[in-house]
Amino acid sequence: MNVFHQELIDKKQKLAVIGLGYVGLPIALAFAKKIQVIGFDINSNRIELMKRSVDPSGELAASDFENSDITFTNELSILKQASFFIVTVPTPIDVFNQPDLTPLLSATKTIGAVLKKGDYVVYESTVYPGCTEEDCIPLLEELSGLKLGKDFKVGYSPERINPGDKEHTLSKITKVVAASDAESLEVVARVYELVVDAGIHKASSIKVAEAAKIIENTQRDVNIALMNELSTICDKLEINTFEVLEAARTKWNFLPFSPGLVGGHCIGVDPYYLTYKARKLGLNPNVILSGRMINDQMPMHVAKKIVTTLITSGKDISKARVLVLGVTFKENVEDIRNSKVADLIKELQTYSLKIDAVDPYASFEEFKHEYNLEFNSEIKELYDVVILAVPHSDYLNKEITYFENLLSEQGLFVDLKAVYRKSTHIKPYWTL
């Protein structure tokens, strides 16, 4: 009987988490309440912040660091003390929408340099089916001189961390696990049982677990694309999309999706990992790619609608001012990764519109660095257009008069997620 997980509990072995971002840090701290943990990240500035109980991502409070047996480090000599490695680095796409495995392979090389006989390596990073076995394991073997199965074991457990979500936390979400053989599957499952109360689902293979993660977000992407396409149709029909959805949802099995800007680090990225693999296999994933195209074009659609409305109302485009409320990829988070609001701002700027943007959560230094955008990040005067792009709770506490008072005469209030659809509108109003 394998007693590896018991040795972790008895603190005879240590667990390491590589990559301490939105996914890695919560996992590391959860385990650190139970066992000894090494939190490893290559960013020394982030390490120093975490040593002071500060989450660089802004998701966790200082109290979340309390009673945690964890060592934060970027030193290989300390990482080498671990016997169970969990990889939680990002897996982005490049400018051509191709998977960028640079962080993943870099983390794999780091582990390969310290891997010992008897160790376990579990990947949580989102990848295309086959990546763990085809790209990561050969690299581990090459750098360590060890052999999978004989000397070390590998697992895969897709992350399900949802930034800003205080309800669906790590312990409350069923954890999918897979491993390189039956024995290692049991060990990986028992290790995760230490921090996951909702239960463990054992996938039949690593490839199945990888595919499960990809399809979770691809399914949402395609369904939102359908709603976005419906929105453009309803706009031409001059009927309200949300009224249509409200009526349709009276049917018991109608799925509750809505139109919107699809950004972030998952839904707007993960489908490209699946389409990449499909094309490698000689397949053309038409539905998935069509959904991606529709969602990626929504900032252009919104910008065009705004400009058309301004011209129709007699506004001078060259003098028009626009205020954007919210620039993060979704509400109530600091996360600006793959924010489609940035794309919307860039589209509006192509029409020479003057843009101001504010956000109670986002760092505008980071936003400008990430997207090379220059604009005023404070409310200055009356605007021809006010766009509620991200409905943070700070905005939901306000009456519609707050937004309309920011508008000039005949100014347009654009409420992308229809938060104020049922309010009484004094000024022109438009939503997806």
N, C-alpha and C positions, 0 to 999 in steps of 0.2 A: 504493500500500500504506500502511495506517495505521500510524504509528510511535509512537502515543501511549504504549503500554506500555513501549517502549524509552526514551522520554523520562523515564518514571518511574524506570526502572532507572538511567539516567544522572543522575538527580536534577535534571533540568531542569524537572520537574513534581512537584507534591506531592499526596498523597492525604490526605483528611480523613475521620475517622469521627465521626459525630455521635451522641452518646449512649454513655457509657462504663460501662455496667452489665455484667451477666453475659455478654451477647453482645458488646457493642462493644469492651470493653477487650481481651479475648483476640485479637480480629481486628486491632485497632490495633497491638498489640505484635507480632503475627505479621508484618504488613506492615512494621513498623518495623525488622525484622531485615534487610529487603531494600531498602527505599526510604525516602524522607523522608515522615513522617506527622505530621499535625496531629490530636491527640485533643481533641475539643470536647465540653464538657458545660456545662449552664447552672448546675450546682451548684458553687459556688466552693469549698465545703468538700471535696468529692470531688476537685476539681482539685488542691488543696493536698496532699491525701493521696497522690495519684498522682505528684506531683512528687517526693515522698519515697519512691517505689517501694513504696507501700502500696496494695493492692487493697481498696477500701471494701467489696466484696462478699465478701471473705475467700476467694476461689477461687484466686488466684495468689500465688506467693511473691515475695519481693524479687528473687530471682535471675531471675525471668521478665522483669524490666524491664531487665536488663543487655544491653549491646550493641544498644540500640534507638535509632534515630534518630527520636525523637518529641518533639513539643512539646505539652504539655498546656495548654489555654487555655479561657477562656469569652469571649474577645474577638473580635468580628466582623472587626476589622482584620487579625488573624492568620489567621482562617478564610478570608478572601478570597484568601489566597495559594494555596489549593488549586485543583486543576482536576478532581479525581475525588472525588466525595463519596459516602460510604456511610452510610446512615441505619439506625441500630440502636436506635431508641427503643422503649419498650414500647407494646403495643396492648392495653390492658385492656378489661374490660366494666364497665358501671355497675351500680347496684343493681337495675335492671330487666333485666339480662343482655343489654343492647344494646351494640354496639361503641362504645368511647370513643376517638375519633380525635384527641383533644386533643393528646397528645404528638406524634403523627405530623404533624398539620397545623402545629403550632408549629415543629417541625424543618424542615418544608417552607418555612415563611415565613422562617426563618433563612437557608436556602440561597437562597431567592428574592432575598434582599437582597444577596447577594454573587455570584450566578451571572453568568458571563461567556460570551462566545462561545467555542465549542470545548469547554466543560466537559461532564462526565458526572455523572449522579446515579443512584445505585443504591440501591434500597430493600431492606432485609433484614427489616424489621418484618413480622410476620404480619398479613395483612389478608384481607378477603373478595375473591373474584375480581372484578376490575374496579376496585378501589379506586385503584390506582396511576394508571391512565389517566383515571378519572372524577373523582377527588378531588384527587390530588397534582399531576399535570401541568398542569391549568388554573391552579392556584394559582401554580406556578412561572412560567408564562407571564405571568400577570397582574402579579406582583410584580417580575419581572425585565425585562419588556418584550421578552423574547426569544421565539422560536418553536421548538417541538420539531422536530427533524429538520434545520431550516435552521441554527439557532444552537447548540443543545445536544442531548444524547442522554440517554435514560433507560433504566435496566435494573432488573431485579428478580432477587434471589438469596436465597431463603428461608434464614433462619438454622437451623442444626442443632446449636447449642451445647447440651450436656446438663450442667447444673450437677452437680458432684461426680464426674463420669465422667472418669477419667484415661486410659481406653482409647480411647474414641471422641472424639478431639480434632479440632480444625479440619482439620488436615492429612490426617487419616485417613478423612474422610467425603467421599464423592462430593458435589461442589457442583453444584446445579442453578442454571443461569443462563438469563436471558431478557432481551431488549432490544427497543427500539422499532423497530429495523431490522436488516438482516443485517450491515451494517458495524459497528454498535455492539455487536452480539452477539459478534463476533469480538474486539473490544477488551475487552469485559467478561470474556470467557472467558480471554483471555491474561493479564489483570491478576490474576484469581483463581488462575491456574496458578502464580503466584509463591509462593503459600503453601499450596496444596492439592495433595498428592501423590497422593491417591486417584483423581483424575480429575475431569473436568467433564462434566456432562450438559447439553446445549443444548436447552432447551424451545422449542417452536415459537412461543410467544407469552408475553407477560407474564401474561396471564390464566391460561394453563395452569400456569405456575410458581406463581402465587398459589394456585390450586386444589390443586396437589400438596402444598403445605405444609399447608393446612387438612385435607386428607384423611388425612395421616400420623397426626395426633393424634386425629382423629375416629374413625378405625378402631380405635385402641387404646381410646378412650373407650367405644365401643359394645361391644367385646369384654369389657372389664372389667365393664361393666354386666350383661352376660349372666352372668358369674361371680358378681356380687353377688346377682343374682336367684336363681341356683342356690343360693347360700349361705342365703338366707332359706327356700327350699324344704327344703333339707337339715336346717335347724334344726327345722322343723316335723316332719320325718320322724325326727328324733333320730338322724341319721347325720352323720359328719364330712365336710365339704365337701372337704377336702384329700385324704382317703382316696379319695373319688370321683374327684377329678382325677388322683390318682396312678394309679388303675386305668385311667382313660380315656386317659392319655398313653402307654400301651403301644401304642396305635394310631399308626402312622407319621405320619399327617397331622393329628393332633390338635394344635391350637394351644396353646402353653404360657402361658395367661393365668390369673391368680389374683384372688380377691376382695380388696377393700381400699378405703381412703378415697382418693378421687381429687381431689387438689388441684393446687397449683402453677400456674405461669404459662402452661402450654401445654394439657395435656389437659382441664383443667377450664374453659378459656376459649375456645380456638380453635373448638370446634364451634358456639358461639354466633355466630361470624362467618359461618359457612356457613349456619346456619339463618336468620340475618338476611337474607342475600342471597336465599336460596330464597324467603322470604316476599315479598320485594320483587318477585320474579318470578311471584308468584301460586301458589307451591307450598307444600305443607305437609310438611316433612321429618319424618314420624312416627317413623321408627326412631331418628334422631339425637336428637330431643327426648325420646323415651322413655328412651333410654340416659342422657341428661343428668339426667332426673328421678330415675331409679333411683340414680345415683351421688350426686346431691345429697342424697338422703334417707338415705344410709347412716349418717351421724352420729346421726340420730334413731333408726334401727333399733338401733344399738349401745347407745345410752343407754337405750332402752326395755328391751332384753334385760338390761342390768346391773341396772336398778331392779327388774324382775320377779324376777330371781334373788335379789336382796337381800331382797325381801318374802317370797318363798317360804321362804328360810332363816331367817326370823324376825327379821331385823335391823330395828332402828328407823331408818327412813330419815332422820329429822330429826337423828340423831346420827352417821350413817354418814360415813366419810372415804374419799376416793378419791385415789390417787396416779397421775398421768399421766406416763409416761416417754417423752419426745420430743414436740416441738411443731412442728418444721419440716415442710415439705410432703413431704419424703422423707428417707431416711437419708443421713447423712454430709455434710450441707450446712448452711449457716447460713440458707438461704433460707426465709423464713416466708410468702412471698406465697401468698395463697389457700390457707392451711393448713386442711384440713378437721378437724384436731385442735382448732382454735379453735372450730369449729362443735360438735364433740363436747363440749367443756368447757361451752359455753353451754347445750347441751341438758341436761347433767347438773345444771347450776346451776338449771335450771327446776324440778328436783325437790328443791331445797334441800340438795343434797349438798355437803359441804365438800370443796373441791378444792385439792390441792397439785400442782404440775407442775415437772419438772426437764428440762433438756436440756443436754448437753455442748457443743452448737454454737450454739444460738440466743441472741440478745440479748433478755433479758426486758423491758428498757426498750422496745425496738422492738416486741416482741410486744404489750405492754400498750398502747402508743401506737396500733398498727395495729388492734387488736381490742377495745380498751376493756375488757379483762378484768383483774380483780383476784384474785389468789390468792397463796399462799406458793410461792416458787420454790426451795424446799429440802425435803429429806426430814426430817420432824419426829418421827414416831412410827409405831406400827403402824396399818395401814389395813385397811378392810373390802374394798376393791377396789384392785388394782394393775393398771394398763393399760399394756402394752407397745405403745404406739401407733406409734412409729417405731423400728425395729430398727437404731439406730446401731451401728457396730462396737464401741463401748464396752460396749454391752449384750450383744453376741454373745459376748464373751470371758468372760461370767459363766455359772456353773452355775445350774440352775433353783432350787437352794436359796437363792440370793441373793434372788430375787424372792419366794419363799415365806416367807422369814424376815422380809419386810417386812409380811406379812399377819397379821391377828388370827386367832383361832380360827375356822375355817370361812370365812376370807376368800377372795375370788374372784380368781384370776389370769386376766386377759383378755389373750390373746396374739393380736392382730389378724391378724398375718401367719403365724401357726402356726409360729414359729421353734422352739418347744420342744414341738411336738406329740408327738414320739416319746420325750420324756423321761418318767421316772417321776414321777407327780404325787401329792404328799401332800395338797395342798389342792385344792379345787374349781377346775376349769380350763375355760375356754371360748375358742373362736376362731371367726372367720368360716368 
